[in-house]
Amino acid sequence: MVKEALRERSNFLSIAPHLTKALPILLPLYDWWKIPYMWIGIKMYDLVSGDTILRNSYYLNTERSLDVFPQLNETDLKGGIVYFDGQQNDARMCVALALTAARMGANVANYVEVTSLVKEMEGTGPAPPKEVVKGAVVKDTLTGKEWTIRAKCVINATGPFTDAVRRMDDSTVRGICQPSAGVHITLPGYFTPKKLGLLNAETSDGRVVFVLPWQGVTLAGTTDKKCKVSTSPVPSEEDIEFILNECRKLIKLKITRNDVLSAWSGIRPLVLDPSKSDRDTKKIARNHIIEVSDGNLITIAGGKWTTYRSMAEETVDAAIKVAKLRPPWRHSQTIGFKLEGAHDFEPNLAISLENNFGVDRDVAKHLACQYGDKAIDVLKLAEPTGKTWPLLGTRLVERYPYIEAEIRYAIWEYAVNAVDVIARRTRLAFQDVDAAKAALPRIVEMMGAELKWDAAEKTRQTTMTLDFLDKQMGYAAVRSPTSASSMQNTGNYLKKFLEAAGGAGKSTNLAVVRKSLQSLEMGDMVEDELEKIAEKTGSWHANKEVNAVEFLNMVRHIVREKEIMDDIHSYKVAMTKSNTQYMLDQNLPKSPATDPPKPAVTDISKPGATNIPKPPATDLPKPPATTSAKPKQDPKTKI
């Protein structure tokens, strides 16, 4: 399994160099005896890699470890080992695979679910005929339209929904899939170096936690816990706190709950040995299985992203055997087969984009790494900014390199709603839910213009996307109503502080902090109170001065304290009401009246059904009329 994964990792980097890269990861060591133990283990990993090795691993002493990863907790640090692994943009990889399949002649359908399987009697000769799967009844979840697809062979590759489809074939079959929830969070990018990750292999419960630079932010995770299958998994409070606590052990910088930019949960379809009763997800191997049922339904389950290609090859080989197919080639042609965006990609593409199209450097790097050679097609959809620089590339939000042209291009990539764009074509929702909410109105406006949405449809799209961000991207979990308001007002807080401090980059004393808080109508606090808050937030210094970041941390602390006091007040009011009712029942004197709590207000309603028009035609070749048509060969790709 390890050799297969290493071979496939190497192929991954070759067929989609714009979406994948080698990332060095530091394994910090806090015991002397672990240095030779871990060094030998990782060197064996290098040895097994053979020709597919990315880079040789190496040891760093304490001083060098802190040089390359200055944010690292140095208490009892004895050194570290750096090894190399692959990192990818998974959502863009999924889109690239779908577009490549369409280019080669596949019929690709989005938002379509299987409602039942089509079965027919088959059999010749002395063997009795049997009922076999010959197609599926499917439903377009956007329009409600149903139709039947007939095929010589049906493959069940539905991830966590594996067992649901298997039971459409045989209702008595025992489950082989154990869904496991993995939660990730993102933090600001300054918690890790830009090109070095961190691994903690000894967490409090035995799970592995990574802290990695990813898309300009810090990605931390993951958890591993049994869960129920859901199309909309939600990150739990317990898992978010677990990851934060493990990060605090590794990182010496202060990490607070307000540092969390987003949080989400994904479901892994782990496969079980039906003969074993232990279903602890941490002990289940990440390998895959291929099963052929009595009705010829082929199921591929388990595995991981790294080995997707070899899993597909083995599955297609099984289909050829089961359905007696006659492919044009004897063996799979997908080793080295370049995906969409990779054909003319080269490492200096970002420089060419900056020079030839007049876009900001970070935007050029972003487009090159998201779209590969298709970045030029994206920029052809961009409108002039009207500025001396950049000439092209109006940003959706200032602090991230996404530009408006990407929304138009996402529709060419079969995006049909705002969630597709904000989470599955761009990664903004995963990077920062506050930024995603800020960009949403413009995204809906532009998609509405392209897809001819009326006002009601725009409202539905906005409501649906806000619900997605609140629940699935963790906005409700990481932002209380008051702290969300605080985050939205950060610019105002910072402006007041800088005015009082006399400019950017300057620190100021607590007397000025007091005046700043007064001007923000956050109360009048004496210097002793401010000192205590500064100590609690790690903002206190012997000279009693505070910089801008420390001021914002103090503001967030004050906001949280206010939330707690409001909760206590609400509790007291509820208890007073209960006590009053009891005394009325007993004909006792009433307790003193208390103002009732203010009712909570929410502006998020349940998303309604959407009826989204099909995306406009793309420059990709149209799929063939029937699935029996021969796949088209791309002129740039040797097969």
C-alpha positions as CSV (number, residue, x, y, z in Angstrom):
1,M,0.0,0.0,0.0
2,V,2.9,2.4,0.8
3,K,4.6,1.7,-2.5
4,E,1.4,2.2,-4.4
5,A,0.7,5.5,-2.6
6,L,4.3,6.8,-3.3
7,R,4.0,5.9,-7.0
8,E,0.6,7.6,-7.3
9,R,1.9,10.6,-5.4
10,S,4.6,11.0,-8.0
11,N,2.1,10.7,-10.8
12,F,-0.1,13.3,-9.1
13,L,2.7,15.8,-9.2
14,S,3.3,15.1,-12.9
15,I,-0.2,15.2,-14.3
16,A,-1.4,18.3,-12.4
17,P,1.7,20.4,-11.5
18,H,-0.3,23.5,-11.0
19,L,-2.5,22.0,-8.4
20,T,0.1,19.9,-6.5
21,K,3.5,20.6,-4.9
22,A,6.0,19.0,-2.6
23,L,5.7,20.5,0.9
24,P,8.4,20.0,3.7
25,I,6.9,19.1,7.1
26,L,8.7,19.4,10.4
27,L,8.3,16.7,13.0
28,P,9.4,18.4,16.3
29,L,11.0,16.1,18.9
30,Y,10.9,16.8,22.6
31,D,12.7,13.7,23.9
32,W,16.3,12.7,23.1
33,W,15.6,9.0,22.6
34,K,13.0,9.8,19.9
35,I,15.6,11.4,17.6
36,P,17.3,8.2,16.4
37,Y,14.0,6.3,16.6
38,M,12.1,8.8,14.3
39,W,15.1,9.4,12.1
40,I,15.4,5.7,11.2
41,G,11.7,5.4,10.6
42,I,11.6,8.4,8.2
43,K,14.8,7.3,6.4
44,M,13.1,3.9,5.8
45,Y,10.2,5.8,4.2
46,D,12.8,7.6,2.0
47,L,14.3,4.2,1.1
48,V,10.9,2.7,0.1
49,S,10.2,5.8,-2.0
50,G,13.0,4.9,-4.4
51,D,12.9,6.9,-7.6
52,T,9.6,8.6,-6.5
53,I,11.2,10.4,-3.6
54,L,10.3,14.1,-3.5
55,R,13.3,15.2,-1.4
56,N,15.6,13.5,1.2
57,S,14.5,14.0,4.8
58,Y,17.0,15.6,7.2
59,Y,17.5,16.3,10.9
60,L,17.6,19.8,12.4
61,N,19.0,20.7,15.9
62,T,17.0,22.9,18.2
63,E,18.5,26.2,17.0
64,R,17.9,25.3,13.3
65,S,14.4,24.1,14.0
66,L,13.5,27.5,15.5
67,D,15.2,29.3,12.6
68,V,13.0,27.6,10.0
69,F,9.9,27.5,12.2
70,P,10.1,30.5,14.6
71,Q,6.5,30.1,15.8
72,L,7.3,26.6,17.2
73,N,7.1,26.0,21.0
74,E,10.7,25.8,22.1
75,T,10.1,24.4,25.7
76,D,12.1,21.1,26.0
77,L,12.6,21.1,22.2
78,K,15.5,18.7,21.3
79,G,15.3,19.2,17.5
80,G,13.2,18.1,14.6
81,I,13.1,16.0,11.4
82,V,11.9,17.5,8.1
83,Y,10.4,15.1,5.5
84,F,8.5,15.9,2.3
85,D,5.0,15.0,1.2
86,G,2.6,16.2,-1.5
87,Q,-0.1,18.9,-1.1
88,Q,-2.9,19.5,-3.5
89,N,-6.0,21.7,-4.0
90,D,-8.6,19.0,-3.7
91,A,-11.7,20.9,-5.0
92,R,-9.8,22.2,-8.0
93,M,-8.4,18.7,-8.6
94,C,-12.0,17.3,-8.6
95,V,-13.1,20.0,-11.2
96,A,-10.0,19.3,-13.3
97,L,-10.8,15.6,-13.4
98,A,-14.4,16.2,-14.4
99,L,-13.4,18.7,-17.2
100,T,-10.7,16.2,-18.5
101,A,-13.3,13.4,-18.6
102,A,-15.7,15.7,-20.6
103,R,-12.9,16.6,-22.9
104,M,-12.3,12.9,-23.6
105,G,-15.9,12.3,-24.4
106,A,-17.6,11.4,-21.0
107,N,-21.1,12.5,-20.1
108,V,-20.7,14.4,-16.8
109,A,-23.8,15.3,-14.8
110,N,-23.8,17.5,-11.7
111,Y,-26.4,17.5,-8.9
112,V,-27.8,14.1,-10.0
113,E,-28.7,11.3,-7.6
114,V,-29.5,7.6,-8.0
115,T,-33.0,6.7,-6.9
116,S,-33.0,3.0,-7.9
117,L,-31.1,0.5,-10.0
118,V,-32.4,-1.1,-13.3
119,K,-32.3,-4.9,-13.3
120,E,-32.8,-7.4,-16.1
121,M,-32.6,-11.2,-16.4
122,E,-29.5,-12.4,-18.0
123,G,-28.0,-15.9,-18.7
124,T,-27.3,-18.3,-21.5
125,G,-26.4,-22.0,-21.6
126,P,-26.9,-24.5,-18.8
127,A,-26.5,-22.0,-16.0
128,P,-29.8,-20.6,-14.7
129,P,-30.5,-17.0,-15.7
130,K,-30.0,-14.4,-12.9
131,E,-31.0,-10.8,-12.3
132,V,-28.2,-8.3,-13.0
133,V,-27.9,-4.6,-12.8
134,K,-28.2,-2.9,-16.2
135,G,-28.6,0.8,-15.4
136,A,-30.0,3.3,-12.9
137,V,-32.9,5.6,-12.5
138,V,-31.6,9.1,-11.7
139,K,-33.0,12.4,-10.6
140,D,-31.8,16.0,-11.3
141,T,-32.0,17.5,-7.8
142,L,-32.3,21.0,-9.2
143,T,-35.2,20.5,-11.5
144,G,-36.8,17.3,-10.1
145,K,-36.6,15.6,-13.5
146,E,-36.1,11.8,-13.5
147,W,-34.8,9.6,-16.3
148,T,-33.3,6.1,-16.8
149,I,-29.7,5.5,-17.9
150,R,-29.0,2.0,-19.3
151,A,-25.5,0.5,-19.3
152,K,-23.6,-2.7,-19.7
153,C,-22.0,-2.2,-16.3
154,V,-22.8,0.0,-13.3
155,I,-20.0,1.1,-10.9
156,N,-20.9,2.3,-7.4
157,A,-18.3,4.9,-6.5
158,T,-20.3,6.9,-4.0
159,G,-18.0,7.4,-1.0
160,P,-19.9,7.5,2.3
161,F,-23.1,6.5,0.4
162,T,-21.6,3.2,-0.7
163,D,-23.9,1.0,1.4
164,A,-27.0,2.8,0.4
165,V,-26.4,2.0,-3.3
166,R,-25.3,-1.6,-2.5
167,R,-28.7,-2.1,-0.7
168,M,-30.5,-1.0,-3.9
169,D,-29.0,-4.1,-5.4
170,D,-29.4,-6.4,-2.4
171,S,-31.4,-5.2,0.6
172,T,-29.9,-7.9,2.9
173,V,-26.2,-7.1,2.3
174,R,-24.1,-6.2,5.3
175,G,-22.4,-2.8,5.4
176,I,-18.8,-2.4,4.5
177,C,-18.5,1.4,4.9
178,Q,-17.8,3.1,8.3
179,P,-18.2,6.9,7.8
180,S,-15.6,8.9,9.8
181,A,-15.9,12.6,10.3
182,G,-12.7,14.7,10.0
183,V,-12.8,18.3,11.1
184,H,-10.4,21.0,9.9
185,I,-10.0,24.7,10.9
186,T,-8.2,27.5,9.3
187,L,-6.2,30.2,11.2
188,P,-4.3,33.3,9.9
189,G,-1.3,32.6,7.8
190,Y,1.2,34.0,10.3
191,F,0.9,30.9,12.5
192,T,3.2,28.9,10.1
193,P,6.0,29.7,7.7
194,K,4.9,30.1,4.1
195,K,6.6,26.9,2.9
196,L,6.9,24.6,5.9
197,G,4.3,22.6,7.7
198,L,4.2,20.9,11.2
199,L,3.1,17.5,12.3
200,N,2.2,16.3,15.8
201,A,2.2,12.5,15.9
202,E,1.5,12.3,19.6
203,T,-1.8,14.1,20.4
204,S,-3.7,13.7,23.6
205,D,-5.9,10.9,22.1
206,G,-3.5,9.3,19.7
207,R,-4.6,11.0,16.5
208,V,-2.3,12.9,14.2
209,V,-2.6,16.6,13.8
210,F,-1.1,18.7,10.9
211,V,-0.6,22.4,10.9
212,L,0.1,23.5,7.3
213,P,0.4,26.6,5.2
214,W,-2.4,26.4,2.7
215,Q,-3.8,28.9,0.2
216,G,-2.5,31.8,2.2
217,V,-3.9,30.7,5.6
218,T,-2.9,28.0,8.2
219,L,-4.8,24.7,7.9
220,A,-5.0,22.6,11.1
221,G,-6.6,19.2,11.5
222,T,-7.8,16.6,11.6
223,T,-10.1,14.6,13.8
224,D,-11.3,11.1,13.3
225,K,-14.6,10.0,14.7
226,K,-17.5,7.7,13.8
227,C,-20.4,9.6,12.3
228,K,-23.7,9.3,10.4
229,V,-23.8,9.9,6.7
230,S,-24.9,13.4,5.8
231,T,-24.9,15.6,2.7
232,S,-24.2,18.6,5.0
233,P,-21.8,17.6,7.9
234,V,-21.3,20.2,10.6
235,P,-18.1,20.7,12.6
236,S,-18.7,20.1,16.3
237,E,-17.6,22.4,19.2
238,E,-15.7,19.5,20.7
239,D,-13.6,18.9,17.6
240,I,-12.8,22.6,17.1
241,E,-11.6,22.9,20.7
242,F,-9.5,19.7,20.3
243,I,-7.7,21.0,17.3
244,L,-7.1,24.4,18.9
245,N,-5.7,22.8,22.1
246,E,-3.3,20.7,20.1
247,C,-2.2,23.7,18.1
248,R,-1.5,25.6,21.3
249,K,0.9,22.8,22.4
250,L,2.9,23.2,19.2
251,I,2.7,27.0,18.6
252,K,4.1,29.5,21.1
253,L,2.0,32.3,19.7
254,K,-1.2,33.0,21.5
255,I,-4.1,31.2,19.7
256,T,-7.7,32.3,20.6
257,R,-11.1,31.2,19.4
258,N,-11.4,34.5,17.5
259,D,-8.4,33.4,15.4
260,V,-10.4,30.7,13.7
261,L,-11.3,31.8,10.2
262,S,-13.4,28.8,9.2
263,A,-14.2,25.2,10.4
264,W,-15.7,22.3,8.4
265,S,-16.3,18.6,8.6
266,G,-15.7,16.1,5.9
267,I,-16.7,12.4,5.8
268,R,-14.2,9.7,5.0
269,P,-15.7,6.4,3.6
270,L,-13.5,4.0,5.5
271,V,-14.0,0.3,4.6
272,L,-14.5,-2.5,7.1
273,D,-13.6,-6.1,7.2
274,P,-17.1,-7.6,7.6
275,S,-15.7,-10.4,9.9
276,K,-14.5,-7.9,12.5
277,S,-16.6,-6.1,15.1
278,D,-14.2,-3.4,16.0
279,R,-15.3,-0.2,14.3
280,D,-12.8,2.3,15.9
281,T,-12.1,4.7,12.9
282,K,-8.6,5.4,14.2
283,K,-7.7,1.7,13.7
284,I,-9.3,1.2,10.3
285,A,-6.8,1.1,7.4
286,R,-7.1,3.6,4.6
287,N,-6.9,0.9,1.9
288,H,-9.7,0.2,-0.7
289,I,-11.7,-2.8,-1.8
290,I,-13.5,-3.7,-5.0
291,E,-16.6,-5.8,-4.7
292,V,-18.6,-7.5,-7.5
293,S,-22.1,-8.4,-6.3
294,D,-24.2,-11.4,-7.5
295,G,-26.1,-8.9,-9.6
296,N,-22.8,-7.6,-11.2
297,L,-22.9,-4.3,-9.4
298,I,-19.2,-3.2,-9.0
299,T,-18.4,-1.3,-5.8
300,I,-15.2,0.6,-5.2
301,A,-15.0,1.8,-1.6
302,G,-12.4,3.3,0.8
303,G,-9.0,4.5,-0.3
304,K,-7.7,8.0,-0.3
305,W,-7.1,11.0,-2.7
306,T,-3.5,10.0,-3.4
307,T,-4.4,6.6,-4.9
308,Y,-7.5,7.7,-6.8
309,R,-6.0,6.9,-10.2
310,S,-4.9,3.3,-9.3
311,M,-8.3,2.7,-7.7
312,A,-10.0,3.8,-10.9
313,E,-7.7,1.6,-13.0
314,E,-8.5,-1.5,-10.9
315,T,-12.2,-0.7,-11.0
316,V,-12.3,-0.3,-14.8
317,D,-10.3,-3.6,-15.2
318,A,-13.0,-5.3,-13.1
319,A,-15.8,-3.7,-15.3
320,I,-14.1,-5.0,-18.4
321,K,-14.0,-8.5,-17.0
322,V,-17.6,-8.5,-15.6
323,A,-19.3,-6.9,-18.6
324,K,-17.0,-8.5,-21.2
325,L,-16.1,-5.1,-22.6
326,R,-13.6,-4.6,-25.5
327,P,-11.6,-1.4,-24.8
328,P,-9.4,0.1,-27.5
329,W,-6.3,-0.4,-25.3
330,R,-5.1,-3.5,-23.4
331,H,-3.9,-1.4,-20.4
332,S,-4.8,1.8,-18.7
333,Q,-3.4,4.9,-20.3
334,T,-3.8,7.3,-17.3
335,I,-0.2,7.2,-16.0
336,G,1.2,10.5,-17.0
337,F,-2.1,11.6,-18.6
338,K,-2.1,15.4,-18.0
339,L,-5.3,16.9,-16.6
340,E,-7.0,20.1,-17.6
341,G,-4.7,23.1,-17.1
342,A,-1.5,21.1,-17.1
343,H,-0.6,20.9,-20.8
344,D,1.2,24.2,-21.2
345,F,1.8,25.0,-17.6
346,E,5.3,25.9,-16.6
347,P,6.8,27.3,-13.3
348,N,7.2,30.8,-14.6
349,L,3.6,31.2,-15.8
350,A,2.8,33.6,-13.0
351,I,5.5,36.0,-14.2
352,S,4.1,35.9,-17.8
353,L,0.6,36.7,-16.5
354,E,1.9,39.6,-14.5
355,N,3.9,41.0,-17.4
356,N,1.5,40.4,-20.2
357,F,-1.8,41.1,-18.5
358,G,-0.9,43.7,-15.9
359,V,-2.3,41.9,-12.8
360,D,-1.0,42.0,-9.3
361,R,1.8,39.5,-8.5
362,D,-0.2,37.6,-5.9
363,V,-3.2,37.4,-8.3
364,A,-0.9,36.1,-11.0
365,K,0.5,33.4,-8.7
366,H,-3.0,32.5,-7.6
367,L,-4.4,32.1,-11.1
368,A,-1.4,30.1,-12.3
369,C,-1.8,27.7,-9.3
370,Q,-5.6,27.4,-9.6
371,Y,-6.1,27.1,-13.3
372,G,-2.7,26.3,-14.9
373,D,-2.6,27.2,-18.5
374,K,-6.3,28.0,-18.4
375,A,-5.4,31.2,-16.4
376,I,-5.1,33.0,-19.7
377,D,-8.8,32.1,-20.4
378,V,-9.8,33.5,-17.0
379,L,-8.0,36.8,-17.7
380,K,-9.7,37.1,-21.1
381,L,-13.0,37.5,-19.1
382,A,-11.6,40.2,-16.8
383,E,-12.6,43.8,-17.3
384,P,-10.2,46.8,-17.0
385,T,-9.8,48.2,-13.5
386,G,-9.5,51.8,-14.7
387,K,-6.3,52.1,-12.6
388,T,-2.7,52.6,-13.5
389,W,-2.1,49.3,-11.7
390,P,-3.3,46.6,-11.8
391,L,-4.7,46.9,-15.3
392,L,-6.9,43.8,-14.9
393,G,-8.3,41.9,-12.0
394,T,-10.9,43.5,-9.8
395,R,-10.7,41.6,-6.5
396,L,-13.8,40.1,-4.8
397,V,-12.3,41.0,-1.3
398,E,-9.1,43.0,-0.8
399,R,-7.2,40.5,1.4
400,Y,-7.5,37.5,-1.0
401,P,-6.4,37.2,-4.6
402,Y,-9.7,36.1,-6.1
403,I,-10.9,38.3,-9.0
404,E,-14.4,38.8,-10.5
405,A,-13.4,37.1,-13.8
406,E,-13.3,33.8,-11.9
407,I,-17.0,34.0,-11.3
408,R,-17.7,34.1,-15.0
409,Y,-15.2,31.3,-15.6
410,A,-16.8,29.2,-12.8
411,I,-20.0,29.1,-14.8
412,W,-18.0,27.7,-17.8
413,E,-16.9,25.0,-15.3
414,Y,-20.5,24.0,-14.7
415,A,-21.1,26.0,-11.5
416,V,-24.8,26.5,-11.1
417,N,-25.2,28.2,-7.7
418,A,-23.3,30.6,-5.4
419,V,-22.2,27.8,-3.1
420,D,-20.4,26.1,-6.1
421,V,-18.5,29.3,-6.7
422,I,-17.7,30.3,-3.1
423,A,-16.6,26.8,-2.0
424,R,-16.1,24.4,-4.9
425,R,-14.5,26.5,-7.7
426,T,-12.8,29.0,-5.5
427,R,-11.8,28.1,-1.9
428,L,-12.8,31.3,-0.2
429,A,-15.4,29.7,2.1
430,F,-12.8,27.3,3.4
431,Q,-10.2,30.0,3.8
432,D,-12.2,32.6,5.6
433,V,-16.0,32.7,6.2
434,D,-16.0,36.4,7.0
435,A,-14.4,37.1,3.6
436,A,-16.8,34.7,1.9
437,K,-19.8,36.6,3.4
438,A,-18.3,39.9,2.3
439,A,-17.9,38.6,-1.3
440,L,-21.3,36.9,-1.5
441,P,-23.4,39.9,-2.7
442,R,-21.1,40.5,-5.7
443,I,-21.0,36.8,-6.5
444,V,-24.8,36.6,-6.6
445,E,-25.0,39.8,-8.6
446,M,-22.6,38.6,-11.3
447,M,-24.0,35.1,-11.5
448,G,-27.5,36.6,-11.7
449,A,-26.4,38.7,-14.7
450,E,-24.8,35.7,-16.4
451,L,-27.6,33.2,-15.7
452,K,-30.6,35.6,-15.9
453,W,-31.7,35.2,-12.3
454,D,-34.7,37.3,-11.2
455,A,-34.8,39.1,-7.8
456,A,-36.5,36.1,-6.1
457,E,-33.8,33.7,-7.3
458,K,-31.0,36.0,-6.1
459,T,-32.6,36.1,-2.7
460,R,-32.9,32.3,-2.6
461,Q,-29.2,32.0,-3.6
462,T,-28.1,34.4,-0.9
463,T,-30.2,32.6,1.7
464,M,-28.9,29.2,0.7
465,T,-25.3,30.3,0.7
466,L,-25.5,32.1,4.1
467,D,-27.1,28.9,5.5
468,F,-24.2,26.9,4.1
469,L,-21.6,29.3,5.5
470,D,-23.3,29.3,8.9
471,K,-23.6,25.6,9.3
472,Q,-21.2,23.7,7.1
473,M,-18.3,26.2,7.1
474,G,-18.6,26.8,10.8
475,Y,-19.6,30.5,10.9
476,A,-22.2,29.8,13.6
477,A,-19.6,27.8,15.5
478,V,-16.8,30.2,15.4
479,R,-18.7,33.5,15.4
480,S,-21.3,34.4,18.0
481,P,-23.6,37.3,17.0
482,T,-21.7,39.8,19.1
483,S,-18.2,38.7,18.1
484,A,-19.3,38.6,14.5
485,S,-20.4,42.2,14.9
486,S,-17.0,42.9,16.5
487,M,-15.1,41.3,13.5
488,Q,-17.2,43.4,11.1
489,N,-16.3,46.5,13.0
490,T,-12.6,45.7,13.2
491,G,-11.8,48.4,10.7
492,N,-13.5,51.0,12.8
493,Y,-11.7,49.8,16.0
494,L,-8.4,49.9,14.2
495,K,-9.0,53.4,12.8
496,K,-9.8,54.8,16.3
497,F,-6.7,53.2,17.7
498,L,-4.4,54.5,15.0
499,E,-5.8,58.0,15.3
500,A,-5.1,57.9,19.0
501,A,-1.7,56.3,18.6
502,G,-0.6,58.8,16.0
503,G,-0.1,56.5,13.0
504,A,0.5,52.9,11.9
505,G,3.2,50.8,13.5
506,K,3.1,52.7,16.8
507,S,2.3,51.6,20.3
508,T,0.6,53.7,22.8
509,N,-0.1,53.8,26.6
510,L,-3.2,52.6,28.4
511,A,-4.5,56.1,28.9
512,V,-4.9,56.4,25.1
513,V,-6.4,52.9,25.0
514,R,-9.0,54.1,27.5
515,K,-9.9,57.0,25.4
516,S,-10.2,54.8,22.3
517,L,-12.6,52.5,24.1
518,Q,-14.6,55.5,25.2
519,S,-14.9,56.8,21.7
520,L,-16.1,53.3,20.6
521,E,-18.8,53.5,23.3
522,M,-17.3,50.3,25.0
523,G,-17.3,51.8,28.5
524,D,-14.9,53.7,30.7
525,M,-12.3,51.5,32.3
526,V,-9.6,52.6,34.7
527,E,-6.0,51.8,34.1
528,D,-5.9,48.9,36.6
529,E,-8.8,47.2,34.7
530,L,-7.1,47.7,31.4
531,E,-3.9,46.2,32.8
532,K,-5.7,43.1,33.9
533,I,-7.3,42.7,30.4
534,A,-3.9,43.2,28.8
535,E,-2.4,40.4,31.0
536,K,-5.3,38.0,30.2
537,T,-4.9,38.6,26.4
538,G,-1.1,38.5,26.4
539,S,-0.9,42.2,25.5
540,W,0.8,43.5,28.7
541,H,4.3,44.8,28.6
542,A,6.5,46.4,31.3
543,N,6.3,49.7,29.6
544,K,2.5,49.5,29.7
545,E,2.2,50.1,26.0
546,V,-0.1,48.3,23.5
547,N,0.2,47.9,19.7
548,A,-2.7,47.7,17.2
549,V,-3.0,43.8,17.2
550,E,-2.9,43.8,21.0
551,F,-5.6,46.5,21.2
552,L,-7.8,44.4,18.9
553,N,-7.3,41.4,21.2
554,M,-8.3,43.5,24.2
555,V,-11.4,44.6,22.3
556,R,-12.4,41.0,21.6
557,H,-11.9,40.1,25.2
558,I,-14.2,42.9,26.3
559,V,-16.8,41.8,23.8
560,R,-16.6,38.2,25.1
561,E,-16.9,39.4,28.7
562,K,-20.0,41.3,27.7
563,E,-21.5,38.1,26.1
564,I,-21.0,36.2,29.3
565,M,-22.6,39.0,31.4
566,D,-25.5,39.0,29.0
567,D,-25.9,35.3,29.4
568,I,-25.8,35.5,33.2
569,H,-28.4,38.3,33.1
570,S,-30.7,36.1,30.8
571,Y,-30.3,33.2,33.3
572,K,-31.2,35.4,36.2
573,V,-34.3,36.7,34.4
574,A,-35.4,33.2,33.6
575,M,-34.9,32.1,37.2
576,T,-36.8,35.1,38.5
577,K,-39.7,34.3,36.1
578,S,-39.7,30.7,37.3
579,N,-39.6,31.9,41.0
580,T,-42.5,34.4,40.4
581,Q,-44.6,31.7,38.8
582,Y,-44.0,29.4,41.8
583,M,-45.0,32.1,44.3
584,L,-48.1,32.9,42.3
585,D,-49.0,29.2,42.6
586,Q,-48.4,29.3,46.4
587,N,-50.1,32.8,46.9
588,L,-46.8,34.2,48.0
589,P,-45.5,37.8,47.6
590,K,-43.8,38.4,44.2
591,S,-40.1,38.9,43.9
592,P,-38.9,42.3,42.5
593,A,-39.6,42.7,38.9
594,T,-36.8,42.3,36.4
595,D,-36.6,43.5,32.8
596,P,-37.1,40.6,30.4
597,P,-34.3,39.6,28.1
598,K,-34.5,41.0,24.5
599,P,-35.6,38.4,22.0
600,A,-33.0,37.0,19.7
601,V,-33.2,38.1,16.1
602,T,-32.1,36.1,13.1
603,D,-32.1,37.1,9.4
604,I,-31.3,33.6,8.1
605,S,-34.3,31.6,6.8
606,K,-34.5,28.1,5.4
607,P,-33.2,28.0,1.8
608,G,-35.9,27.4,-0.7
609,A,-35.8,25.1,-3.7
610,T,-33.7,26.4,-6.6
611,N,-34.4,26.1,-10.3
612,I,-31.1,27.0,-11.8
613,P,-30.6,27.3,-15.6
614,K,-27.9,25.3,-17.2
615,P,-24.5,27.0,-17.5
616,P,-23.6,28.4,-20.9
617,A,-21.7,26.4,-23.4
618,T,-18.0,26.0,-22.9
619,D,-15.1,25.7,-25.2
620,L,-14.8,22.0,-24.3
621,P,-16.1,19.5,-26.9
622,K,-19.7,18.4,-26.3
623,P,-20.1,14.9,-24.9
624,P,-21.2,12.2,-27.4
625,A,-24.9,11.4,-27.9
626,T,-24.4,7.9,-26.5
627,T,-22.0,6.3,-24.1
628,S,-20.9,3.9,-26.8
629,A,-19.1,6.7,-28.7
630,K,-15.3,6.5,-28.8
631,P,-13.5,8.9,-26.5
632,K,-11.9,11.9,-28.3
633,Q,-8.2,12.3,-28.1
634,D,-6.7,15.6,-27.1
635,P,-4.2,16.7,-29.7
636,K,-1.8,17.8,-27.0
637,T,-1.9,14.5,-25.2
638,K,-0.2,11.3,-26.2
639,I,-2.2,8.2,-25.5
